């Protein structure tokens, strides 16, 4: 099944820039019931598309496409929705406007209400930067979102994570072929360096100590893993699209809007949804301590820690033990 495009027209962003003839890509699974109360919203994560979220969706899975109507909207900047790589000049490449989490969710809300006339979301769910959007949904539309599940994510990007993303950005922008975003060929050298930086952070120290790249994923060596898995992942993507998502990730903050005026405690306290926040015990991006602080500020939140050696990538469906724990938590939330 191919994805769909929701034509948004000209939209204004928080930056006071506009995306003209904006497009929101999305994919749906399952059937919307007559009452329109079986909706699950599952936004995409950093540099990902709806296909990257599909591992959690299907008959008999926690996101059961035979029971629920699952909508996976693609973030702006991912190459399918309006992005630096697919926007006409003069707003293409590095001239594409910066887009916030709030900007994304506002347009996703239009998709649900204007296209499908949906008034209630059974579950808003997201991993990593997708989780930031799920948090935003629950805070921006607290009467609409009944349940919230975020895994390996945050409602506001930490100073530490902001610094990490700066290193990834610098790797790309310092490539001699980057040309301030108006490159002829992708800055492959910078993308390869960015991949190496990401590799040391995406998985945990325990992952490498236990040699899970070899024993669990089947790579012949660490270098084989770095080249095939990480460099391969980055080189499939457009550099300006990655940089757009780096900016969005660095500025993710569910209180950065007119409603909450930067007051994160107020934004978290406004969430009415029955909530499970699931950090990975070994996540180097979103540590348990940060997740615990956010969970303590949400009235109906449970902190459920995923014990894993897979770090941040525990949320990508790459090993059975973590997948089982994640799906069990989702099922618990949907059925209680």
Secondary structure, 3 states (H helix, E strand, C coil): CCCEEEEEEEEECCCCCEEEEEEEEEEEECCCCCCCCCEEEECCCCCCCHHHHHHHECCCCCECCCCCEEEEECCCCCCCCCCCCCCCCCCCHHHCCCCCHHHHHHHHHHHHHHHCCCCCECEEEEECHHHHHHHHHHHHCCCCECEEEEECCCCECCHHHHHHHHHHHHHHHCCCCCHHHCCCCCCHHHHHHHHHHHHHHHCCHHHHHCCHHHHCCCCCCHHHHHHHHHHHHHHCCCHHHHHHHHHHHHCCECCCCCCCCCCHHHHHHCCCCEEEEECECCCCCCCHHHHHHHHHCCCCEEECCECCCCHHHHHHCCCHHHHHHHHHHHHHHHHC
